[in-house]
Every structure is written in structure tokens, then in C-alpha cells.
Amino acid sequence: ELSGLQPGRVYWYQFTVGPHRSPVGRTKTAPAPGAKTDRLRFAFASCQDYQNGFFAAYAAMAKEDLDFVVHLGDYIYEYGPNPGGPRQHNAPETKTLADYRNRYALYKRDRSLQAAHAAFPFVVVWDDHEVRNDYAGLGKAGQAADLLDRRAAAYQAYYEHMPLRRAQMPKGPDLLLYRRFAFGDLAELSILDTRQYRTDQPCKAEPSLLPGVPIKPRCAEALSATQTMTGPAQEKWLLEGLERSRARWNVIGQQTMFAEFDFLPGPGNTAAGLPPEAFNLDQWDGYPAARSRLLQFLNLRKPSNPVVITGDIHSSWVHDLKMDFADPKSATVGAEFVGTSITSSFPRALIPGVKAALADNPHCKFFDGANRGYVLCTLTRDTWRSDFRVVPTSGPTGGVLVEDAPATTLASFVVENGKPGAHAA
């Protein structure tokens, strides 16, 4: 953690440990707080299952002209070996500190990931797979002790292997990861931790409508005001920061899809023996009261140009954030860009159903589940542009089977200053 660096300039660095020297890396400091800043360019990424292919997206990203990269979680996966994957985890499921350390070592040996880290500074936050799939807070009663031990091991390894400050040093199973970054007067980035403090996913007893995916109708538990993604302290911190911000663009970086999405298309679901609506309850759709509080704040206090950036779901989406997602005429208070995965697969069987449901979710401007990649964001004083950059995929799980595959732009969307919502570029 260095002091005395000048704002808004490139630095080169190298690590020396005994007789060993690392390759030379490049980084760039942020503009001074409040300094007039006319342009900012960053990429965001998530979900890089080593066993589902090569990190070609990072090789392409390393060639971009970026100020920084935001990683929104699932940097590693905890699973044991998958014999059907193009690459293999080299050990059983991670549970101990040694397990997690070795898993990071495996991932960080990837040449493409190394190239991206060597080219740009990273702002990082975790999701669930850095610990255990779909974990939430302290977990269920009776499981807390085991989860706390596993969290302590996972959090320690995360801190050791990721670019974090002393302020993020873990204390056993606790690590303060939500934090804020300012980029001159152009952008302020609030990074949320939606795993460590959340209440458990609701409606666990309800059957899922799709095997392996928690898509269900909402039960009374989901509608409770106590359901929280962030916990009260982090929610208060977020709202107070947005209230104080004087940045042109207010960015919220977080893990699971924020906008509502009803996965059951069309009327007549009840006649077919299905519920009228169904949602992914691991997302904010399982925590609608918490989402409503944030949307109400955005509508009432009107921080400048709120934009949510999201990972987790291994697919690309663009949403207008509505005060009432069931009413297309309700106020739009922001935009959400959901980036696909670096390698992790989206269930191909789910893609036709999502496309069929788009007509019933008019706030959703774009969806793609077939491609892997990252999102390139270019901010000026007048516009935010998101380019969905993808690499070729193949195989039964849509994996990335070519190590140095080039990236192309699948779609581009723009948000105009002072006009909430996104439109195709």
C-alpha cells in the first residue's frame, strides 16, 4: 500500500521476493477527488470457472485501453474436478485455508488472467463461489459454526491473493469489503457485498420450476421487509454515499441481478397449472422490499445518473430500473448492465424461455445467454456507453475452448446524462 503517488498517471511496478522477480506490471492511479474529468474507461467481469474453458476474454481485455477493471465476483470456483470440462481443478472441493490458497494459485497461473492484472488495476469484490455456492450470511441454524470456519479460511485466502488494502484485512470470518472509489468529478463507484450480510434465500421449501435454478413464485417470506441483501449498516452506508455524491455518474457495483424479471411468459399460467409469476430468488427478486427502498431513494433524492453493474448470472442483460416493474409507464430511475461470465456457462435449456418472457418484461432491453466475455464501459460528461464484448464459445456447455480467441462487440447501449434508462447505440 503506497503513499505519495500522483493522481491520474501511469506507474510501472515489479515485485522482488528473495532471488525472484516478477514480470513488470502497469497500473494507473485515479484522478484527484473532485478534479474535472472528461473521460473514463473501464471493463467489468465475473464468473471464471476454470473448468469451463480458457480465459480468452482476459487476453482480449488486456489489449483494451482501460483505466481499471472491476471484478464482480466468482473469481475462483470451489468445486472438485469435473471430468467433462476442458480444464480440471487439481484438488477436491475447497474447504480449508490450504485448499483455497492452492485454488487461487491454480487460477492465477493462467497467462491471460496474468496479462489483464499486469495491464490494469483491479477493483474486486466476491460473490458466493469464493466460499461456497449460494451461501448467504451465516447460513441456516445449526450450520453456522461450519460456515464460519469455512468463511474464515476463504476470506483469508481471498485477502492474500487479491489487490486489497489494510482496511480489508480479515478478522476471522469477517472482512469489510464494501467500499467506495472516486474518479475525479466524473464517477463514483460504490462496491457492495451482497453475500456476507444477506438473509437466507427465501421460500426454500417451495419447489423450483427449473431443476438446479431457484426460479419460484414468491412466498410470504420473500415479501418480508426484513429480507436484506446488504444488511442494515451497508444499506445505510450506500444511501448516505449517494446522498453526498457530486459525481456525474453514480455507479453501484454488485453481484446478482437487481431488476425484476418474471421467468414465466404470458397469461394463462394458472390455467396450465403454473403460478402467475416466477422469479430467481437468489437475486434481488428474492429481496423485493430491500430493492424497493433503494429505488424509492433514487426516485426521491435523485442522485446524478445512477447505473448498476452486475455479474453472477453468466449472461448479458440491459434493464431500465423502474419504480414499478409491473407498470411500463412508471418512472425510470436508472439503468442496469449485467455482464456475462468469463467462462461459466448459462443453461442453454433456459435461453428459449427467457426470450419468450422478454415481452412480459418490457424494462429488459437486451438479453443474450450464449456468449462469454466482459463489458467495456466508456463514460464522458454526456454519455455512458456499454459495449458487450464476447469471445467464441463451443462445446455442450458453451465453454471457451480457444485460448486466444479474439473479442467482438455483440451489442452496445447508451445512457444519456440526465435521462435515466438505456437505449441501443
N, C-alpha and C positions, 0 to 999 in steps of 0.2 A: 504494500500500500504506500504509494509515493506521494510526496508533497512537493510543491514548487514547480509543477508543470504548468505550461502556458495554455490558456484555453484555445480551442479551435485550431489545433495544429496536429500534424502527424509526428509520431515518435517511432523509433525502431528500438527493439529490445532483444535481449538474449539471456538465458539462464545458464549459470555455471554451478555445478554440484561436483565437488572434488575434481577429478580429471575430465569430467563430462561437460560438454557444451551443447546446448540446444540449437536447433536452427534459429535463424534470425526471424523475429516476428515484427509485424507492423500494427500500430494502433493509432487511434485518433481521439483527442480529448474533445469534450463538448464545448460549444460556445459558452462564453461567460453568462451567468444568470442575468436575464433582462436585456442582454445585448441584441441589437437589431439583427435578425437572422432572416435571410430571404429564401433559403432552400435547405431541405434536409432529406436525406435518402437512406432508408433502412430496409432490411428484409426481416420477415418473421417466419419461424419454422417450428415444427413439433413432431413428435411421434416417429422415432427412428429405430424400429425393430430390426436389429442386426440380422435376424434370421429370415427376414422377408426381402432381402436383396442388398444391393450396393448403395452407398451414399453418393450416387451420381449428382444428386441435387446440390450437394455441398461443393462438388468440383465446379459446377456451373456458377454457384453463388460466389465462389472465391474470385471469379473473373468480373463480377459486377463492380460498379462504382458506388460504394456504400459508406455511410458514416458509422454504422453499427449494425448488429444483428440482435434480434430479440428471440430467445428460445422459450417457448411457452409450455414446455413440459414433455415428459416421457423421453428423456434423454437416453436412458437405458430401459431395458425390459428385464423383469425379474425371473422370467420363466426358465425352466430347464430346456435341454436340447429338443429341437423339433426336427426329426429325421427328414421331413419333406421340404425343408427350407433350403434355399441356395447357399446359405452360410449357417454355421452352427454355433450356438452357445457352447462353451467348453467346460461347463460345470452344471450341476443340478440347480434348482431354484435357489435364488439368493435369500439367505436368512440371517447370516452372521456378518460382522464387520469385515472379516476376511473375504467372504463371498462378494459383498458389494464392492469392495476395493478391486477385486480381480475382474468384476464385470465392467467397471469403468475402464480398467486397463485394457480390456479387450476392445471396447468401443473406440477408445482414444488411439488405438494403433491404426485405425482406418486412415488412409492417406488423404482422402477427400475431406473428412472432418478436420484433420490436422491443417489442411490448406485454408479452410474457412476461418479457423481460430487464428491462424498466423496472419490473416489478411485484415481482420476487423475485430474490434472489441465486441464482446457478447454481454447482453443483459439477460440473465437467466432466472427462471422460476420452474418449480417442479409441478407435476401432476400426480397421478397415482402410481404409475409403474416404477418410479424411483423407490417405492416402498413395496406396495402390493396392489394388485388390480382392484380398483373400485373402493379402496379404503376411504373411510370418512371419519374424521376426528379421532375419537378414542375407540370407535367401533362399538360392537354390541356388549351389553353387560356380560361379564364372565370371560370376555376375550381381551379386556383392556390391558392386562399385565403382559400377555404375549405380544400384543400390538405395540405397546410402549417399548419393549425391548427391541423389537424389530425396527421401530421408528428411530430409536437412538442409534442403532448401527447404520441404518440407511442415511440418516441425516448427517452423521459424522463423515461417512464416505462422500456424500454429496458436497459437503463443505470443503473437504480435502481436494476434490477434483474439479471444482468449478470456480470461475472468477468472482469471488465474493470478498467482502470487506470484513474487518474485525467485528463490525456490528452484527454480522450474521453468524458469528461463531456459535455452534450449538451448545445447549445445556441439556445433556441427556436427550430426551425425546422431544425437545422444544428448540425451534430455530426461527427467529424473526426474519421472514423472507419478504413480506410486503414492504414496499419502499417506493420512492418517487425520484424521477430524474427530470431535470430541466434542460432544455436545449435553446438557449437564448430566450427571446420573446416569442419564438415560433411554436414550440410544442412543449407540453409537459406530459410525461408518461408515468401513470400510476400502475404499478405492478401488484396484482392481487394473488393471494394464496388461498385457493378455494378447496383445499384438501385438509389442512391441519386443523381448522376450526369448524368445519361444517358439521351439521347434524346428519345423522344417518339417512341414506336414501329412503324415501317413504314407500309405503304400500308393498313391503317385501312379501306379504302373504298373497298378494294378487298375482295370478298367472300372467306371464308375459305373452303378448300376441305373436312375438317372433322369437324363436329359440336363440338364447345367448345374448339377446338385446333387451334391455329393460324398458320396452315400449308397452305402456299400460294406460288404462284410464286413471285419472287422478282419484284417489280416495280422500277421506276427510283429513287424514294425516298430512297429505301434501298441501292442503289449503291452510294449514295452521300458520298463524303469524310467527310462531317460534321456529319454524323451519328456516335455517340460515345456511348460506354458502360461505360466509366470511366470518361469522361471529360478530357480536355487537361492537367490540373495540375496533376491528378492522373496518367495519361499515362506517362507523363514526369518523375514523381517520380518512376514509375515501371522500365522504361528503364534505368534510371540513377542507380538505385539499382542493376539491373542485370549487368550493365557495371562494377560496383565496386566490385561485389561479387567475393570472392575467395573460396567459398564453393564448395564441391564436387558435391552436388545436389542442384539445384535451383528450389524451389517449388513455384508454383503460385496457391494459394487457392482462388477460386471464385465460382460464383453461377450457371450460365447457361452454357449449353454445348458449348464448344469452337470450336470443329471440325465441319466441314461442314457435313451435312447429307441430301441427297436427298431422300425424302419420296416416290417419285413416281418411282416404279421399271420398268426397261426395256425400250426398244424403243417402238415406236408406240403409245405414249401417245397422240400425236397430232391427230392421226387418230381416236382415241377413244373420241375425243372432250375434252381432258385434256391438260394442259400445259406440256411442256417437262420436267420441274423440279418443285419441291415444297419443301419449307423449313419451319421450325419453326422460325418465325420472332421475337419471344421473346428471342431467343438465339442469339449467335454471328452471326448466318446466316442472321439476320436482320441488321447486322452492319459489312459487309464484309471488308470495307475499313479499319476500326479500327483493325480488326483481321489481315489483310494483313500487316499493319505497324508493328505489333508485330512479325509476322512470318519472315518478312524481317530482322528485328533486330536480331532475333535468328540465322538466316542463315548467316548474315554478321558479327556480333560481337561474336557469338559462346560462350555464357556463358556456363559453365560446366553443362551438363546433365539437361536441363530444363524439368520439369514434371508439368503438370497442374492437379489439383484435383478439382472435380466439384460435385455439388449436383443438386437439383431442379427438375429433370425430373422423379423421382420415379422409376428408372430402372438402370440397370448396363450396362456399356459400356466400351470398351477399344479402343482407337484410336491411330494410328500414325498421328502425325501432319506434314502435307505435305505443301511444298511451293505452290503446285497447286493440290488441291484435285481432280480435273478432270483428272489429269495425274498420274497414279500409278508409273510412272518412275521418277517423280520429287523428289527432295531432301526431306528426312525426317529430321525434325529439333527438334523433341521432341516427347513426349508421353502424352496422356491424360487418366486419370482414372476417370470415372463417377460412383459415388456410388448411390445405390438405397436408398429408403426412410426408415426411422424407422417404419412408419406405413402407410403413404399416398399412395393412390392407383395409379397405371398406368392403363390407359384404356385398358381393355382386348381386346376390339374390334380392337385396333390398333396393337396388337402384331403380327398377321399374316402378315400385310402389312409391318411392319418393317423388319421382317425376309425375306420377299420376296425382299425387297430393298437392302439387305446386299450385294448381288452380284454386284450391281451397286455402292457400296461404299467400295471398297477393302481396304481402310485405316482403316475401322472398323473391329477390330479383334474379338469382342465379344459383344453380346447383350443378356440381359435377362430382361423381364418385369414382370415376375410372382412373384418374391420373394422380401421380405423386409429384411433389415439388415444394415450392415455397411462394410467398407473396412478397413482391417488391413494391414498396411504398415511397412515393415522391411527394413531398409537401412543399408548397410555396405559400405565399401570403394569400393567394386567391383560390387555390385548389389543393385537394388531396387526390392522388391517383394511385390506385392499387392495380398492379399487373400480376395476374396469376400465372406464374412460371412453372412449367411442368416438364418432366423428363419421360421418355418412353417406358412403358410398362408391358409386362407379358407374363405368361405363366398362369396357373389356375387361381392364384390369389392376387393377381395384379401386382406382382413384385417387380423390382427393378433389377434386371438380370444383366445389364451392361454397365460396367464400372464407370466409364467416362462418357455416358450418353449426354448429348447437348440438351439445353433447355430452350423451350419455345414459349411464347405467350399464348395462353389459351383464351383469356378474356381480360378486359380492362374496364374498370369502373372508376367514376369520379364523384367526389363530394365537393360542392362549391361553398366557399366561405359564406356563412350566414344563411345557408339553405340546407336544413337537415335532410338527410336521406342521400341515397346514392343513385346514379344513373350510368348506363353504359357509355363508355368513352367513344 
